[in-house]
Amino acid sequence: MAEAPLLAIDGLEVRYGAVEALKGISLEVRTGEVVTLIGGNGAGKSTLMKAVSGLEPASRGTIRFDGQDITTLAGHRRVALGIAQSPEGRQVFADQSVRDNLVLGAYHRRLSTADLDRDVDRQFALFPKLAERRAQMAGTLSGGEQQMLAIARALMAQPRLLLLDEPSLGLAPLIVREIFAAIRALKAQGVTILLVEQMANQALAVADRAYVLETGRITLAGTGSELRRNPEVRAAYLGKV
């Protein structure tokens, strides 16, 4: 019997007043997978991520995590279950140091000082630039460094499912390469990731499976390599015909 998915979404709808942002979304993420969502602006990608993390309520449908119905569960309780998000726009604590941001990411874990230091050092190993700036205020970091910090802060929660929402947004190509190198490293470590990303070629290259969202609906699904070869996807998202 196949292993049950870690995340299972069935018939999910989310509304903003009269606007239906998600229209019956169903998808799954299995343990150890990197699953990518691609789509244009306004497709509903970030809304879906917020629904999974508990920041947007579902108007219909179910979200299950490790078999448990979490559709109406508060966001902080989802973090305790093992869901952590690196949000679009970074949203670091600007007036706190890099290290303090990381410590705040582990607030619910009640670690000893030694264990906390160990986990902070693990993030510095993944993102060496953060180690160089450990005492620097997060608001003074570059955009790329803030993105690294946002991902590292989410990892401090020791998530079973890591939500990455537009990690390359607004970053220079060199920094984008560093971010995707980190994602590949996390994948090699077996971290389960749901990735929203407009840089479709890079996202599909790292993905085990992927979904295409258009105006709140899933229109295509397959492995990352299948969607990279799909003529519709190539024409719409990869800049190739």
N, C-alpha and C positions, 0 to 999 in steps of 0.2 A: 504494500500500500504506500502511495506517495505521501511524503511528509506534508503536513498542513502548512499553508503559508503563514509567515510571521505577521504580515499585514494583509488583510482581506477587506476590500471596499466593495460594497454591493448596492447599486442603484442610488448612489449618493447625489443629492440635490442640495444646492446652497443658493439662497436668494439674498439680494440686497434690495429690499423693498419689493417693487414690482419686477425688478430685473432678475432673471434666472441665470446665475453665473455658472453653475454646474448642472448638467441635465442628464441625470441617470448614469453617473460614472461608476464603472466596475473595473477593478484591477487588483492585482496581488503582487506582493513582494515576498520572496522566500529567503530564508536565512542564508547569509553569505552572498547574496546577489547584489549587483549594482543595477538598479532599474532607473531609466531615464525617461523624463517627460519632455517632449519638445512641442513647440507650437509658437505662433506669432503672439504679439502683444494683444492682451485682452482675451486670450484663449481660455483662461481659467486655471493656469498652472499654479500661480501663487495662492489663489483661493483654495485649491485642492490641498496644498501643503498646510495652509492655515487650518483647514478643517481637520487634517490628521493630527496636528499638534494641539488642537483645542482652542485656537484663536478665533475661529469662525464656526458658528453653530450649523449643524445640518438641518435642513427643513424636511428631508426625507432620506431614507436609505440607512445603511448600517456601516460602521467601521469596526472591524475586529482586529485586536492585536493579541497574538499568541492564543487565539481562541476566545478571548474575552471581548465582550461587547463594550466598546469605549465611546460609543457615539455621543453620549451625553456627559462623559466624564470630564471633570475640570482639567485644564491644561497642566497645572502643577502636579496633578496626580498621574498624568500621562508621562511626565518626566520621571517620576518615581518608578513607573513601570518599565522605563527604558527607551523612551522616545525623546530625542533632543534635536533641536533645529538651529541651524545657522541661517538667520533670516536674510531676505533680500535687503540690501542697504546696510549690511553689517550690524548696525545698532550696538556698538560697543559702549561701555560705560566710559565716556570721554574724560571725566575728571578722576578716574581711577587708573592706577598703574597697570602695565601689561600683566604683571604677576597677580595683582589683585583681581583683575578681570577673570583670570584663569581660576583663581580660588573661588570666586563667586559661581563659576560654572559647576562646581562640585558641592554647592551649599547643602544639598539634601543627603549627601552620602555619609556625613559624620565620620570623616577620616581622622586617623591620628596624624600628627605633624609629619612624621616620617613618611607615611603613605601619601599624604598630600604633596610633599616635596618630590616624591618619586614620580607621581603623575604629572606634576608641573614639568619636571625634567623630561618626561616622555614627550610632551608637547614641544618643548624646546628642541628636542632631537628631530622632530618632524618638521619644524619650522625654525631653523637656526637664526633667522633674522630676529625672531621674537626674543631669543636668548640675549642677543646683543642689546635689546631695548627693554629688558625686564623691569627696570625702574622708571621707564618713561611713561608719561601720561598717555593713555590710549588716544585721546583726541588730537595729539600732535603727530601721530603716525601717518604715513602715507596711506592712500586708499588700499593698495595691495597688502600692506602690513596689517591694516585693520581687518581685511578679509581673512588673512591667516589667523588673526586673533579670534575672530568670530567662529571660525571652524574649530580652533583649538579649545575655545571656551565650551563649545557644544560637546567636544570629545571628553572634557573633564567630567561630564555627567556619566561617563562610561555607558553610552547608549547601546542598546541592542538594535536600534534603528536610528540612523543618522539622516536627517533631512537637510539637504543642501539646496538652498533657493538662490539661483542665479549667482554662483560664486565668482564668475568671471566678469560680472557687470561693471562696465566702466574702467576696466583695468588694461594696462599696457600689455602687448603681446608677450613680452618676456615674463611678466608676473603671471599671466594666464598659464604659461607653460609650467611655472612653478606650482601653481594651484592644482593643475591636472596631474602633475607628478605626485603630489601629496595624495590625491584621490586614488591614483593607481597603487600607491604604497598602502593605503588603508584597505583597498580591495585585496591586496596580497595578504594582508593580515586577517582577512575574513570578516571585515566590518560590513554590515548590511547597510546599503545606502539607497535612498530615493533622491534622485538628482533632477532638479529643474534647471534647464540651461538653454539659452538662445544660441550658443555656439554649437550647433547641432553636430557638426562633423566630429569635434572633439568628444562631445558627450556620447555619441553613438559608438565611437571607437572604444570607450572604456566600459560601455554598458553590456551586461549579459542579455538584458531584454529592454524593450523600449515601447512607449506608447506615444502616439501623436494626438494632441488635443487641438480641436478647432471649434471655436465658439461654444465652449462648454461641453463638448462631446468628444469621446474617443473615436477617431476615424480610422486609425491603423494601429496594429500591434504586431510585434515580432521580435526576433533577436536583434541586437544592435547591428550586426553585420547584414542581416536581411534588409533592415530599413535603410542602411547606407547604400545598398544596391537598388532600392526601390526607385523607379523613375519619377514617381510623384514626389517623393521625399527629396530626391536630388534636385528636382526643378524648384520646389517651394522653399527648401531650407538649406541646401548645400551649395546653391549658386551654380549648379551644373544641370545640364539637360541630357 
